[in-house]
Amino acid sequence: MEKLLEWTMHLDNKYYMNVFGKRVPVVFTHGKGIYLFSTEDKKYFDMIGGIAVNSLGHGNPRLVRAISSQARKLIHCSNYYYIESQAELARRLAEISFAEKVFLCNSGAEANECAIKLARGYFYRKGTPRSKIISASRSFHGRTMTTIAATGQSQMQLPFEPLTPGFVHVPYNDISAMIKEADSNTCAIILELIQGESGVFPADLDYIKAVRDICNDTGALLIIDEIQTGVGRTGTFFAYEQYYVTPDVVTLAKGLAGGVPIGAVLATKEAATGFELGDHGSTFGGNPLATAAAIAVLDEIEKKNLIARAKSTGSYLQKKLIKLVENHPLLKEVRGKGLLIGIGLSKPVAREMKQKCFDAGILVGSVGDSSIRLAPPLILTKLQVSFFLKDFEEVLFDMENADAVTVNKDTEVKE
Ligand SMILES: *Cc1c(COP(=O)(O)O)cnc(C)c1O
């Protein structure tokens, strides 16, 4: 089976566009619960969950059953026709949120693209067109031309200019910067409540409340990007529930269908007037297979109480990690909510740490070289957390010992 890994690496290197660079050298063949298994039959503890996608872990029976039985019946039909599971998913999402109207698409970027179009359309349809959209520095909203314009990271934008016009960026958690920028030409403010892709940085409660007030004052729509924070990850179904604000539009994707591609835009009835007949659409969006999968995810979350579990397991994990910070000089701080956790490092060794974790059989993410990100499946248990922490601490000891050796060497040379 080792050949399969080498062969896959060879094909990838030769034929796949080089956007992911050198990947972690592994091919996974299957998974079960919190574990993934490689071609070498090695078992890995999955603490990144496909970057907040595998909300139910791997091989969840309810999800597998829903997908396979739907696949036998009908995988896709056009949006020319009514689709039972699409209508049902829209109802379910509306019933658990502020939203009255839902649109379904296929990814996070597409959901934000749709939300941005909706905001522009909303003011156009009212007869008072507005173009300006404010987002935050270091934000991440996707990889399409418009969502990279919304994204506050210039390295993702520069090669592709000119971008969609109308976007401005302000420092995150800075109320006065937002007050200065928001005006009567602002159609929307788009924000994450925890900036996931830049290292898991939560928004302040006061900041989000103030942004809501600014939106009320200027008439701008508040779009909350919950693509990473949504679907129970932070300990409530939506993270906005912990900020005591009502958004006008929310976007979802990643964990919503447990790994089947999907995106969702949730809106108030008022905001949804931004689209009229023919204004938007999608070939695949909301198709029977993806929506059946999402319904199974919502059912499983409800029946297994996974949001409460994410909350309690998440705070247990964070508490234990904070203890590790006290005992390990390599760790600086722990950030996040529920099961979306960033571990800030005191030295730029996140990539090395990710690799060492991989060698030890645990899968984590790194953000830049200064943070480790954890976004495990919501099914994670406290017992499993203690297994993970034991292996993770071994990695820390190893790296710190290696450090001590280098330091000693240095002093020896000097002497
Ligand atoms: C992942 C992510 C996106 C983009 O989603 P894709 O499915 O990769 O297009 C957008 N916003 C946030 C906050 C994300 O975490």
The ligand as an SDF file (V2000), in Angstrom:
LIG
                    3D

 15 15  0  0  0  0  0  0  0  0999 V2000
  -13.7990   28.2070    4.8490 C   0  0  0  0  0  0  0  0  0  0  0  0
  -14.3670   29.5800    4.9350 C   0  0  0  0  0  0  0  0  0  0  0  0
  -14.8830   30.2370    3.7990 C   0  0  0  0  0  0  0  0  0  0  0  0
  -14.7870   29.6600    2.4070 C   0  0  0  0  0  0  0  0  0  0  0  0
  -15.4630   28.4570    2.2610 O   0  0  0  0  0  0  0  0  0  0  0  0
  -15.1680   27.5390    0.9700 P   0  0  0  0  0  0  0  0  0  0  0  0
  -16.1550   26.4220    1.1100 O   0  0  0  0  0  0  0  0  0  0  0  0
  -13.7500   27.0920    1.0430 O   0  0  0  0  0  0  0  0  0  0  0  0
  -15.4260   28.3730   -0.2240 O   0  0  0  0  0  0  0  0  0  0  0  0
  -15.4260   31.5010    3.9810 C   0  0  0  0  0  0  0  0  0  0  0  0
  -15.4930   32.0670    5.1860 N   0  0  0  0  0  0  0  0  0  0  0  0
  -15.0270   31.4550    6.3010 C   0  0  0  0  0  0  0  0  0  0  0  0
  -15.1530   32.1290    7.6150 C   0  0  0  0  0  0  0  0  0  0  0  0
  -14.4410   30.2020    6.2040 C   0  0  0  0  0  0  0  0  0  0  0  0
  -13.9460   29.6110    7.2930 O   0  0  0  0  0  0  0  0  0  0  0  0
  1  2  1  0
  2  3  1  0
  2 14  2  0
  3  4  1  0
  3 10  2  0
  4  5  1  0
  5  6  1  0
  6  7  2  0
  6  8  1  0
  6  9  1  0
 10 11  1  0
 11 12  2  0
 12 13  1  0
 12 14  1  0
 14 15  1  0
M  END
$$$$
